[in-house]
Amino acid sequence: MKKNEIWRLALLNAPFAQRSTPLDFLKDLESGFLYNLIKDEPPAVIAPVLHCLGYEKSQSVLEKYGMPLQKEVLRAMYLGDMVDSGILSVIANALRRKIEKKG
């Protein structure tokens, strides 16, 4: 299976992609900025963020990661290691603060 096919399977297995989430504000951000925003986060944070972005934006952010982190994030996404909306709100608030600091 080609890398893009694996990405597609993982990204389409997105339980949050079909409904509104506290992370929807990230959809308007450029992929490079998003990557820089979450690049130092653990896979347990990166996976739900990417799930909320939709396929194309998630793929453009994910491809910026190197291995083995890319593989860990894809695994978390594919296996559905997701969090509830309360945790998504915590992640959203933390990312908003990071954006404010970056100015």
N, C-alpha and C positions, 0 to 999 in steps of 0.2 A: 504494500500500500504506500502511495506517495505521501510525502510530508503534508502537502496541502489537503489531501483527503483525510488524513488523521486530524489535522486542525479543524477541518469542516465538521467532522463527526463530534469532536469535543465541543466546539463552539455552538453547534446546533442543539446539543443536549443541555440547553440553557433554561432552567426553570424560571428565571426572572426576566428573560428577554421579552416575554409576551405581556408583561404588566408593568405598571408604573412602580418605580422604586425610589428610595431616597438618593440613589446615585445617578438619577437621570440627568442632573446638571452636568455630568462628565461627558455626555454625548456631544456637547457643543464644543468641546476642547479639541485642539489639534493632536494628532496621534503622538508626535514627538514630545509635546508638553505632557501628555498623559503618561507616557513612558517615564519621563524624568520625575513625575510626581509619585509614581508607585514603584520605581525600579528597586528601591531598597527594602520594600515590604516583603514579608514572607509569602510563600505560595497560598497560604490560607486566607490572605487578604487579597492578593492579586487575582485569584480565581473568581471570587464573586464580583469583583469590580469588572473584570472582562466579560463575565456572563451578562452583566447589565448593559453593556455597550452595544450589543448586536454583533453579527458575524464579521462584517467588513472592518469595522473599527477595531474590534478585538484582535483580528488577524494582523492588522497593521501594527498594533502595539506589541503583540506576542512575538512577532518575527524579529523584534529588536533585542529580545533576550537571547542569551547564549545557552548552550547545554551545560549542565544538567537542569538548570532552573526552568527552562522552557518545558522540559519533559515533566518536571514536578507539577508545574502549573496545569499543563494539559491533563495530567492524571487526575488532579483534584477536580478539574472541570468535568472530565468525562465520567468520573465515578460519582459525580453529584455531591461532593463534599461541600455542600452549601450551608449557608447560615440563614437564620430567620430575619424578618424585617427589622427587629430591634437591633440586631448586630449590624445590619446594613446601615442603620441610622448612625450608629457609633462610628463606623468606617467613614460615612459621608461627612460627619462633623469633623473628624480628624483630617480628612482630605481638604475640606474647606479652609481649615486653619492653616494647612500647609500652603494652599494657594494664596491666602492672604499674606503670609510671611514672604512668599516669593514676589508679591506685588504685581 
